[in-house]
Amino acid sequence: MSKLSPSLKALINAPFARPNTLPASPRIRSVYEGLRKEATSKNVGVPAWLTLSTAATMTMNSPDGLTELYNLATAGSKDKKQSVETAELMREIGLKCIGFNGVPRTINCLGAFRSNLPNEIVSSLSTKPTRVASTNNINDIINRGQSLWSSIYRPFDSKLFSKLADSHPDLPVFILNHEYGALFADPPVLGRETGAKVGRVLTSIVAVACLRAQTGVGPQVVSHVFGLRKAYEDESFKASGEFPVEGGEWLATDEGNVWLLDAVDRIVEALGEGSGSSFAPGMERAKL
């Protein structure tokens, strides 16, 4: 195999190309702590604030931020099971971030996140995949995707499918089958045992947090804010296999939506150290 020249390596890793993940800024721990305290005062449970914080941190491409968040969420806990469940939930959220942020950031963040976990937690994490498609389950995957799509976008679900198909006939097919069906909708084998199940409400929170942290996708933020609300309007939040999300119903109100968006903004501000989102900031060759 040919080798890359030193000059090519230097170009790939040039500072203006921003090739590296973001470190955890000095302020981020206090921001997470502030959000946790606010969430408690508003009767928003740990899963909800941890979900929005994890998704926003994943979008900012900060594995060290995830470690700070995990350490805060498990601080003082002597319950190993609870610590394992926290790690399982965070990495399941990270997996779902693929559908909004793409694969590379999830690879970066989840790999480093695992490396920074205590050995006793790593050794207790589930190693069995839950999304292997087969001839036996493919119809179930497609049906789960259609159900989630309809819940989020009804009464415009069919219209949106057609509009996306105008852009490319396979665009809505891929989104429904491979993102909504295979990724966003939880496989039935996920449950309380490992803590990995995200569920209908928290999945909408993942969507809102990722898209808000990206910038440039306001229409999609609007769609998923409505998607969060519709989880309660159509009662899909209590469908078979779902579990209650403390504070979820409040987060689906105007006041709750504002707090959710502001919480994401504060995480972006802290990790970006005032420079905004790292998702697509552009290169700054001219400043070199």
N, C-alpha and C positions, 0 to 999 in steps of 0.2 A: 504494500500500500504506500502510495506517495505521501510525503510529509508536507505540512504547511510551512511556507517560508516564514522567517521571523517577522518580516514586514506585513505579511497577511495576518498573522496572529495578532500583531500590534493593532492592525486596523479593526479586526473583529472586536478586540477588547479596548478600543479607544474610549476614553472617558465620555466623549460627546455622544457615543452610541448607547450609553447607559446600559452596559451589558450585565450588570450585577443586580442581585436582589437588594431590597431596601433593608438597612439595619433597623432595629427598634430604636426610635428616637428617645432622647432622655425624658420626653413628656408623655410618652404613650402609656406608661403604667398608671400615671395619675388620671389620664383620660378614661382608661378602662375602669379604674376604681370609681371615678365620678359617675360613669354610666351605670355601674352596678348599684351604687347608692340611690341614684335617681330611679332606677328600675324598681328597687325595693319599695321606695316611697310611693310609687304609682301602682304597686301590686302586680308588677310584671316579673314573672319568674325567671330563674336562671336560664332555662333553655332558650327563651326568647331573646334576652339581651346577649347571651353568648353566641347565638346564631347570627344576629346582625353584626356583632363585632368580628366574628370569625370570617364571615363573607366579605366584609369591607377590608379586612386585613389581607385576605387572600387576593383580592382585586388589586391591592397596593403592592403585592408581590413581596411581602415581608415575613419570611419564616421566623425571624427573631421576634417579630411582633406576636406571632401565634404562640411562641413559647412563653412570652410575658403574659399573654392572655390565659393560657392554660395554668400557669403558676398562680395567677391571681384567683382563677376560678376554683382551684383546689387548695388554696392556702389554708393551712391549719387543719386540713382534713386528714384524719387517721383511717378513713374508710377507703380501703384499696378498691373495693368494688365501685364506689362513686367516682374515684379518680380514673379508673379504666373506662367507665361509661362516659365521662367527660371527654376523654381522648377519642373514644369511638364516635361520639356525636360530632366532634370538631372535624375529624377526618372524613366523615360521611358528608358533612356540609362542604368540605373542600372538594370532594368528588363531584357534587352537584354544581359547583362553581365552573366546571368544565363547560357546561351549557351556556354560560354567560361570558366567561373570561377566556375560554380556550384551554387546551391541554397543557401548554408549557408552564403556566403559573401554578397549576395544580401539581405538576411534577416537581417543580422547584420547592414549593411550600410544604407539601406532604412528606417529601423525602427528608428535608431538613427538620421538619417537625418531629418525625419519628426518631431521628438521630439525637434529638435533644430531650426526649422523654427518659425518665428513669428506667433502668433495665427491667425492674419488676413490673412496670406498666407495659413496656414493649412485649415482654414475654407472655402477657395475658391478653393481648389484642387478638381479635378474630383473624384467622388466616384463610377462612373459607369464602370464596367468591359467591356472590348472590345474584349476579346479573348475567350468567352464562345463558345465551339464547340457544334453544334447541327446537326441533320439530314438535316437541311436546308442549312447549310453553309460548311459542311465538304469537299465537292468537291472543293469549292472555296479556302479553306485553303490549300488543297493538290496542287491545281494548282498554287497558289501563291508561295508555297515552291519550286515547280519544276521550275517555271520561275526564281526565284532568284538563285537557284542552278545553272541553266544553264548559267545565266548571269555571275556568278562569275567564273565558272570552264570551260566554253566552250573554246576550242574544246575537253577538256578531261573530260567533265561531265559524259558521259556514262561509260568511262573507269574507272573513280574514283568510281562510284557507284558499278561497278562489283568488283573492288579491295576491297572495304570495305565489300562487301557481302561475300568475301572469308574469312574474319576474323570472321564474324558472319552474318547470313542472315538477321537478323533484324537490324543490325547496320545502314546501309544506309536508311532503311525504317524509323527508328526512327529519324535520323538526318533530312531527308527531310520533313517528315510530322509534327514532333513535335518541331523541332528547326527552320528550315527554313520556314516552312509553318505557324506554330502556334505562333512563337516567333519573328524571325528575319524580316519576311515580315510584313509590317504594315497592320493592318486591315483597310478596307476602311473608317470606321467611324472615324479614327484618322485624324485630319486635323489641320488647322491653329488656330481654335477656342481656343483650350486649350494650344497650344504650344508643345503638347506631341509627335507629329509626328517626327520620326527620319529620315526616308527616306533611299533611296538606297545608297547614297554617305556616309552619316554619319554612316550608319550601317557598312560599310566597315572600316571606321575609328575606330569604336568601336572594331571591330575584331582585327585590327592591334595593337591597343593600349593595349588591354587585353593580347593578346598573347605575345607581346614584353615584357610586364611587368611580365609575368609569368616566363619566361626563359624556356629553354629546349624544345621548340616547333618551332624551326627555319623553318622547312618545311611548317608549317601552317602559319607562318608569311609571307613567300614568297607567298603562295597561296592567302592570303588576300591582300597583296600589289598588286598583279596582279588583284584581284577582284576589288580593288579601281580603277585601271586604266581602267578595262573593262566597268565600269559604264559610262565612257565617250566614249570608243571605240564603244560600241553597242548602245549608246545613251539612255540607260535605266535611266540615270540621269534626263531625261526630259519626262519620261513616264507619263501617266495620273495619276494625284494625287501627283506627285513629285513637289518640289519647288527648285529654284536655291540655291546652296550652295556657298556663296562668298568665293573664294579662292580654291574651290574644284578641279578645273581643274589643278591648279598649284600643289596642294598636290598630284596629280596623276602623276607628273613628277619625274624624278630622284632627282632633287633638293628638291622638296616638300616631297618626301618620306624620304630623309635624315633628313630634319627638323622635320618631324613627329616622326621618331624613336628617334632622339636626344631629342625631347621634352619629350617623355615618359621616356627615360633614366634619365633625370634630375628630374622628379617627383619621380621615384623609388629611386634615390640616396638621395633625400631630405627626403622622408618619412622613408626610411630605415636607415637614418643617417649613410650612408656608409657601411651598412651590406648587401645591395642588396635587392632582392625581398623577400617579406614575404610569397609568394605564397606556396613555398615548400622548405624552407631552411634547413629542417632537424632538429632533436632534438640535444641538446647539453648536454646530461646527464653527459658526462665525464668531463665537465668543472665545474660542481657543487662542 
